[in-house]
Amino acid sequence: MKEVVGLAFRADVGVDLGTATTLVYVKGKGIVLQEPSVIALDQYTNKFLAVGEDARKMLGRTPGNIVAIRPLKDGVISDYNITERMLKYFIQKSLGRMFLKPRVIICVPSGVTEVEKRAVIEASDEAGALKTYLIEEPIAAAIGAGVDITEPNGNMIVDIGGGTTDVAVISLGGIVVSRSIKVAGDECDEAIIKYIRKKYNMMIGERSSEDLKVSIGCAYPFEEEKYMEIKGRNLLTGLPMNVEVSSTDMLEALREPVTEIVEAVHEVLERTPPELAADISNRGILMTGGGALLKGLDKLLNEKTGISANLAKNPIESVAIGTGKSLESIEFLEKSMTQGDQSRYR
Ligand SMILES: Nc1ncnc2c1ncn2[C@@H]1O[C@H](COP(=O)(O)OP(=O)(O)OP(=O)(O)O)[C@@H](O)[C@H]1O
């Protein structure tokens, strides 16, 4: 519900403050912003030059005085001031000028420390929030993917973002078992850079590596080999060069990070109480997050666990949609917080 105060509006906002992408959900409107979590800054004047997509285009292409920064790493804030400024920009862009301080729900990976949680709350408060609540990413992802988390049924969510993979078993609205690892889409990009450097003596940038991953990257062999030509710098001559990379190269390159993700799923399954494990076996594993779009990951998970793995309908938006839906219960959250129930939120 939007509260009208004079000519200004009080809005409630849900933010998926991701390592790779930030999404903003405004109550009553849905997702209104989806931008890369990147800002470009003039180092001498400390002035913002670009934020979001415009700044992402500058990654790896900036002259000496300009830096393009991703202020979140591995799912948590690594540069506090920049995060605060970026968040402020995204919230203002989402709400327009005529807004009063919004109530904000932000999601965080399930394994974050109290200090990391505090940093998110402070950045959001400084960015103009009236009050900030936190929600754990797997809970938000499950709600966003349409799971009724209040049922006494076990659901397994594997949320693979840019910086973190959160594996969680949820039942009766809470997390029963979980594991958060700092291996996700970004690690896959780094693994590709390393592989291309070793095999082809060629240096490629972050963006080319992500392009390779999205286009021909796979966790399970394709029926038909795929190829992509990629440009980089020859490490021996220092000159530009082109190489044709295959999907088998990608399979090799991604073996390590993908194995770590599968092992995290295994480990959570081993710790899951038998009744809930039986539910998961019947319902399957639900995959969310952009990293879950890696081709063949569902097949691999199915092969390694014996449980079917299914991609959510909107994998990249699930967390933001879930965060947004939880805005519906913000009044309840406020009440429950004063009652001291701060285990799931904040
Ligand atoms: N089609 C695709 N195939 C493989 N990976 C993809 C695809 N589309 C996006 N990704 C990857 O998904 C990742 C970003 O996912 P997402 O937006 O869910 O993460 P995030 O919420 O920003 O990160 P985190 O939750 O770790 O903070 C990036 O590493 C991106 O390269």
Ligand as a Chemical Component Dictionary entry (heavy atoms), coordinates in Angstrom:
data_LIG
# 
_chem_comp.id                   LIG 
_chem_comp.type                 NON-POLYMER 
_chem_comp.pdbx_formal_charge   0 
_chem_comp.three_letter_code    LIG 
# 
loop_
_chem_comp_atom.comp_id 
_chem_comp_atom.atom_id 
_chem_comp_atom.alt_atom_id 
_chem_comp_atom.type_symbol 
_chem_comp_atom.charge 
_chem_comp_atom.model_Cartn_x 
_chem_comp_atom.model_Cartn_y 
_chem_comp_atom.model_Cartn_z 
_chem_comp_atom.pdbx_ordinal 
LIG N1  N1  N 0 22.683 -17.635 -19.502 1  
LIG C1  C1  C 0 23.584 -17.701 -18.507 2  
LIG N2  N2  N 0 24.414 -18.761 -18.399 3  
LIG C2  C2  C 0 25.327 -18.847 -17.411 4  
LIG N3  N3  N 0 25.496 -17.896 -16.456 5  
LIG C3  C3  C 0 24.694 -16.802 -16.522 6  
LIG C4  C4  C 0 23.711 -16.640 -17.536 7  
LIG N4  N4  N 0 23.072 -15.454 -17.340 8  
LIG C5  C5  C 0 23.643 -14.895 -16.241 9  
LIG N5  N5  N 0 24.610 -15.699 -15.749 10 
LIG C6  C6  C 0 25.481 -15.455 -14.603 11 
LIG O1  O1  O 0 24.714 -15.251 -13.449 12 
LIG C7  C7  C 0 25.483 -14.503 -12.509 13 
LIG C8  C8  C 0 24.647 -13.426 -11.897 14 
LIG O2  O2  O 0 23.534 -13.987 -11.309 15 
LIG P1  P1  P 0 22.597 -13.140 -10.330 16 
LIG O3  O3  O 0 22.187 -11.886 -11.013 17 
LIG O4  O4  O 0 21.543 -14.056 -9.825  18 
LIG O5  O5  O 0 23.673 -12.838 -9.196  19 
LIG P2  P2  P 0 23.695 -11.762 -8.043  20 
LIG O6  O6  O 0 22.372 -11.796 -7.334  21 
LIG O7  O7  O 0 24.131 -10.459 -8.562  22 
LIG O8  O8  O 0 24.856 -12.375 -7.137  23 
LIG P3  P3  P 0 24.913 -12.812 -5.589  24 
LIG O9  O9  O 0 23.581 -13.441 -5.288  25 
LIG O10 O10 O 0 26.042 -13.780 -5.524  26 
LIG O11 O11 O 0 25.198 -11.556 -4.857  27 
LIG C9  C9  C 0 26.672 -13.908 -13.282 28 
LIG O12 O12 O 0 27.841 -14.610 -12.941 29 
LIG C10 C10 C 0 26.278 -14.167 -14.739 30 
LIG O13 O13 O 0 27.416 -14.345 -15.560 31 
# 
loop_
_chem_comp_bond.comp_id 
_chem_comp_bond.atom_id_1 
_chem_comp_bond.atom_id_2 
_chem_comp_bond.value_order 
_chem_comp_bond.pdbx_ordinal 
LIG N1  C1  SING 1  
LIG C1  N2  SING 2  
LIG C1  C4  DOUB 3  
LIG N2  C2  DOUB 4  
LIG C2  N3  SING 5  
LIG N3  C3  DOUB 6  
LIG C3  C4  SING 7  
LIG C3  N5  SING 8  
LIG C4  N4  SING 9  
LIG N4  C5  DOUB 10 
LIG C5  N5  SING 11 
LIG N5  C6  SING 12 
LIG C6  O1  SING 13 
LIG C6  C10 SING 14 
LIG O1  C7  SING 15 
LIG C7  C8  SING 16 
LIG C7  C9  SING 17 
LIG C8  O2  SING 18 
LIG O2  P1  SING 19 
LIG P1  O3  DOUB 20 
LIG P1  O4  SING 21 
LIG P1  O5  SING 22 
LIG O5  P2  SING 23 
LIG P2  O6  DOUB 24 
LIG P2  O7  SING 25 
LIG P2  O8  SING 26 
LIG O8  P3  SING 27 
LIG P3  O9  DOUB 28 
LIG P3  O10 SING 29 
LIG P3  O11 SING 30 
LIG C9  O12 SING 31 
LIG C9  C10 SING 32 
LIG C10 O13 SING 33 
# 
